Amino acid sequence: MHLAKFPRLFMAHLPTRLEKLSRLSQALNGPTIWLKRDDCTGMSTGGNKTRKLEFLMAEAVEQKAGCVITQGATQSNHARQTAAFSAKLGMACHILLEDRTGSNKDAYKNNGNVLLDHLHGATTKTFAGGTDMIQAMEDLAETLRAKGQNVYVIPGGGSNPTGALGYVNCAYELVGQANDMGLEIDHIVTATGSAGTQAGLIVGLKAIHAQIPLLGIGVRAPKDKQEENVFKLAQATAQKLGCPDVVSRADVVANCDYVGKGYGIPGEDTLEAIRLFATLEGILLDPVYSGKGAAGLIDLCRKGHFKQSDNVVFLHTGGSAGLFGYVDDFNK
């Protein structure tokens, strides 16, 4: 596979570091935990969407788009990073936000990622939970096109075969770092939501025959639905890369026991995970993705899911800006 044949904007701060979390590993008395620092990818506090947007926004530039439309939940990391890319490229950015939590707290609706959306010059419009957001984006795109604008529409999370290329590249990068360090990785764990990160990673890992199991910790959908979403996108991504059938259904594994009360609603396990990473390692997680992923990782360590001799890489998807939308959850 040759990623250079796809248009790409080299705007991310790569490679991201692979760091040992010695104090957290010791506190859990479990495997050695390593952190892939994709919270440090650049573009408005960084996060996993930077890798995806390098490929997505390159397509927008190639198509001579003048504006970008995307959607996400109120405290969407993807929306914030899309707004940052748009600002850098001089494109208008229209963000459609779905109220998935029902929260009326001012900090949630106006601080954190929402504040940054507006600072980057994006417009936002909020829709009720359950709205067909794909149709809402298409309706807006039709309106703008009727006015003569050239519009590029990005799916939620940047999760399509183009966006997933960013995490195919991450798989190459991560395994290359481990090889250079003499580090044998036994497991990779990451949060999984809109499916693009996990799909891209598994395609990349399988394509280079890394033989490293990947576990996604679900933040929204039930296990069967999440795995099906990831597998479908992985198949489409592999097809785009010219290596169809490189991923089997059995390669896609998600644990969705840590969703709690729903998407964007952190439980006590998520809040504990955020505090542990912050107090033991000086690392900031977010309450929606990386926090829930870390809650799953911590619980699995405590339950003996991993061998004590294992090296487990947790891929940090970023999102710390979202913490400021959840102030009340930490002040209970």
PyMOL commands that set and color helices and strands:
alter all, ss='L'
color gray80, all
select helices_A, chain A and resi 3-5+22-28+38-40+49-62+77-89+106-110+113-119+133-146+156-158+161-181+196-207+223-241+249-251+268-281+290-302+320-325+327-330
alter helices_A, ss='H'
color red, helices_A
select strands_A, chain A and resi 18-20+32-36+67-73+92-99+123-128+151-153+187-192+214-218+253-255+311-315
alter strands_A, ss='S'
color yellow, strands_A
deselect
rebuild
show_as cartoon
